[in-house]
Amino acid sequence: TVGPGLGTYYETKELVRRFISEYNGRIVLDAAGINAFEGDMESLRSAPCEIVITPHAGELAKLTGISIGDIIADPFKASQKASEATGKIVLLKGSPTVISDPSGTTWINSTGNEGMATAGMGDVLTGTISGLAAQKLDLYNAAILGAYVHGLAGEIVSEKKGIHGVMAGDVLESLPDALLEILNENN
């Protein structure tokens, strides 16, 4: 994962851009990592690494120039356009979370709730995706499954603490419960 907690210094942005231009592995790009490419989708397109970009509407607006209003009005279209323009996987966080790949395939995540719009929630999501990718799941499916598990963990927390009691740390702690629920449903 590249981006969370990096800050907005010019030198940091340049380091992120240089790293991504030379790295050949897989990356989950979030927060300041996305903002390092503000208005420059071509640099992402030409990057040799496999990337899933995980913006919220504001970050996607900075990256693409699409207005926040248009992104919120049609997140499906915004995610698809950004994925096509960057040549990378785009997971647009929100309600709903939309995951698109450059071939035009798009998924809408069915889990989660409005209580998950809290600080640190995106960090838990990117960590979940990275963890799944580290277990050899391809990046697109790691993004889809990561969003689903993350949202399900948020639902589990809201059942225990109420919709206004959902916090990122609680979602993190509920990820194993969400995975067990999925496994039990499939057995």
Backbone torsions as a table, in degrees:
resi	resn	phi	psi	omega
1	THR	NA	132.5	178.4
2	VAL	-124.8	123.3	172.4
3	GLY	136.8	-51.5	-175.3
4	PRO	-59.1	129.0	176.0
5	GLY	80.5	3.4	-175.5
6	LEU	-75.7	-28.4	-177.1
7	GLY	87.6	-175.9	-171.4
8	THR	-119.8	19.4	179.2
9	TYR	-65.7	145.3	179.5
10	TYR	-55.0	-45.4	-177.7
11	GLU	-62.9	-35.8	178.6
12	THR	-67.3	-44.2	178.2
13	LYS	-59.5	-43.8	-179.7
14	GLU	-65.1	-39.1	176.9
15	LEU	-62.1	-45.2	178.6
16	VAL	-60.9	-47.0	-178.3
17	ARG	-62.0	-43.8	179.4
18	ARG	-66.1	-43.7	179.2
19	PHE	-58.7	-48.6	-177.3
20	ILE	-67.2	-30.7	-179.9
21	SER	-71.9	-17.5	-176.1
22	GLU	-115.5	-13.6	-173.8
23	TYR	-82.7	139.6	-179.0
24	ASN	-107.7	2.9	-177.4
25	GLY	-89.0	-148.3	-179.4
26	ARG	-116.9	140.3	-174.6
27	ILE	-136.1	140.2	165.6
28	VAL	-101.9	116.5	-174.8
29	LEU	-105.4	120.2	-175.6
30	ASP	-138.5	165.1	169.0
31	ALA	49.1	-122.5	-177.4
32	ALA	-61.0	-25.5	175.9
33	GLY	-64.4	-40.0	176.4
34	ILE	-68.7	-46.0	-177.0
35	ASN	-63.2	-21.0	176.0
36	ALA	-63.8	-19.8	-178.2
37	PHE	-108.5	20.6	-178.8
38	GLU	-50.6	120.7	177.9
39	GLY	72.3	9.2	-175.6
40	ASP	-133.0	66.1	-179.8
41	MET	-68.6	-23.7	-178.8
42	GLU	-63.6	-35.7	177.4
43	SER	-64.7	-35.7	175.6
44	LEU	-68.5	-43.2	-179.6
45	ARG	-58.9	-40.0	-176.5
46	SER	-84.2	-6.9	179.5
47	ALA	-64.0	135.4	-176.6
48	PRO	-75.6	-12.5	-175.7
49	CYS	-88.0	159.2	174.1
50	GLU	-84.2	128.3	-173.4
51	ILE	-132.2	139.0	162.1
52	VAL	-112.4	122.7	179.7
53	ILE	-95.6	129.7	-174.1
54	THR	-120.9	67.6	-177.4
55	PRO	-86.1	156.3	160.4
56	HIS	-90.6	178.1	-173.6
57	ALA	-57.6	-40.2	-179.7
58	GLY	-64.6	-42.6	178.4
59	GLU	-66.8	-39.3	179.0
60	LEU	-66.1	-37.2	177.9
61	ALA	-62.1	-43.5	178.6
62	LYS	-63.6	-40.4	-177.7
63	LEU	-68.2	-44.8	-169.3
64	THR	-101.8	-22.6	-173.2
65	GLY	85.6	-2.3	174.7
66	ILE	-73.4	138.5	-178.3
67	SER	-68.6	150.8	177.4
68	ILE	-58.3	-39.9	178.7
69	GLY	-58.9	-43.9	179.2
70	ASP	-67.9	-36.4	178.8
71	ILE	-65.2	-45.9	-179.4
72	ILE	-67.3	-36.3	-179.5
73	ALA	-67.0	-34.6	-179.0
74	ASP	-144.5	74.7	-177.9
75	PRO	-62.6	-30.7	178.4
76	PHE	-60.2	-51.6	-179.8
77	LYS	-65.4	-42.4	-178.8
78	ALA	-62.6	-42.8	179.0
79	SER	-64.0	-44.7	179.3
80	GLN	-61.9	-45.7	-179.2
81	LYS	-62.9	-41.7	-179.9
82	ALA	-66.8	-39.3	178.9
83	SER	-66.1	-42.0	178.1
84	GLU	-64.7	-42.8	-177.0
85	ALA	-69.6	-35.2	-178.0
86	THR	-92.4	-20.3	-174.8
87	GLY	72.9	17.9	-177.3
88	LYS	-124.9	166.7	175.5
89	ILE	-73.5	136.5	177.7
90	VAL	-123.3	123.9	172.8
91	LEU	-110.7	104.2	-179.7
92	LEU	-88.0	109.8	-178.3
93	LYS	-71.6	143.7	177.4
94	GLY	151.8	-164.5	179.1
95	SER	-120.0	96.3	7.5
96	PRO	-89.8	163.2	169.6
97	THR	-81.8	132.3	-175.3
98	VAL	-122.6	131.9	-178.5
99	ILE	-120.5	121.7	-178.2
100	SER	-124.9	148.0	172.1
101	ASP	-117.5	162.3	-174.3
102	PRO	-61.2	-19.1	179.2
103	SER	-76.0	-9.3	179.8
104	GLY	104.5	-2.9	177.7
105	THR	-77.2	131.6	-178.7
106	THR	-135.5	138.1	177.2
107	TRP	-117.2	144.8	172.5
108	ILE	-112.7	123.1	-178.6
109	ASN	-74.4	136.1	-176.2
110	SER	-100.4	1.3	-178.5
111	THR	-111.6	165.0	178.4
112	GLY	108.0	175.7	179.8
113	ASN	-159.0	170.5	-176.0
114	GLU	-66.1	-19.1	176.8
115	GLY	-66.5	-13.9	-178.2
116	MET	-84.5	1.4	178.8
117	ALA	-84.1	64.2	-178.5
118	THR	-131.7	164.5	-178.5
119	ALA	-58.3	137.1	176.1
120	GLY	86.9	-9.4	-176.4
121	MET	-65.0	-38.8	178.3
122	GLY	-65.6	-32.2	177.3
123	ASP	-65.3	-39.4	177.9
124	VAL	-66.2	-41.0	178.6
125	LEU	-62.6	-48.6	-178.3
126	THR	-65.2	-35.3	175.8
127	GLY	-65.2	-37.9	177.8
128	THR	-64.4	-46.3	178.7
129	ILE	-61.9	-45.7	179.6
130	SER	-60.9	-41.5	179.0
131	GLY	-62.7	-41.5	178.3
132	LEU	-67.5	-40.4	178.2
133	ALA	-64.8	-35.5	178.8
134	ALA	-66.6	-19.9	177.4
135	GLN	-91.9	20.9	173.2
136	LYS	77.7	13.0	173.4
137	LEU	-75.9	138.5	178.3
138	ASP	-62.8	155.2	-168.9
139	LEU	-63.4	-38.0	179.2
140	TYR	-65.1	-46.8	178.9
141	ASN	-69.8	-30.0	174.3
142	ALA	-64.5	-38.3	177.8
143	ALA	-67.0	-44.2	180.0
144	ILE	-64.1	-52.0	-179.0
145	LEU	-66.5	-39.3	178.5
146	GLY	-59.7	-45.0	178.1
147	ALA	-63.0	-41.3	-178.8
148	TYR	-65.7	-48.7	-178.7
149	VAL	-64.4	-44.0	179.0
150	HIS	-59.0	-47.6	178.7
151	GLY	-64.2	-40.6	178.2
152	LEU	-63.6	-40.5	176.4
153	ALA	-61.5	-38.6	176.5
154	GLY	-63.8	-38.1	176.9
155	GLU	-66.1	-40.3	178.6
156	ILE	-61.1	-45.4	179.4
157	VAL	-63.5	-43.1	-177.9
158	SER	-66.0	-29.4	175.8
159	GLU	-67.7	-33.6	-178.9
160	LYS	-83.6	-40.0	-169.8
161	LYS	-116.0	-2.3	-176.3
162	GLY	88.2	158.7	-175.2
163	ILE	-62.9	-28.7	-178.7
164	HIS	-90.5	-0.1	-179.5
165	GLY	-104.4	9.8	-177.4
166	VAL	-77.8	122.1	177.5
167	MET	-127.5	153.1	-175.6
168	ALA	-56.1	-44.2	-179.3
169	GLY	-62.0	-36.4	177.9
170	ASP	-68.7	-37.5	177.2
171	VAL	-64.9	-43.5	177.2
172	LEU	-56.0	-47.0	-179.6
173	GLU	-67.3	-22.8	-178.9
174	SER	-91.8	-2.8	179.0
175	LEU	-57.6	-44.2	177.9
176	PRO	-61.1	-36.9	177.4
177	ASP	-64.2	-40.3	178.9
178	ALA	-64.6	-42.8	178.2
179	LEU	-64.1	-40.2	178.1
180	LEU	-64.2	-40.0	178.1
181	GLU	-60.7	-42.8	178.5
182	ILE	-63.7	-45.9	179.4
183	LEU	-62.0	-41.6	-179.5
184	ASN	-67.5	-35.0	177.1
185	GLU	-67.1	-31.8	-177.6
186	ASN	-87.3	-7.2	179.3
187	ASN	-96.2	NA	NA
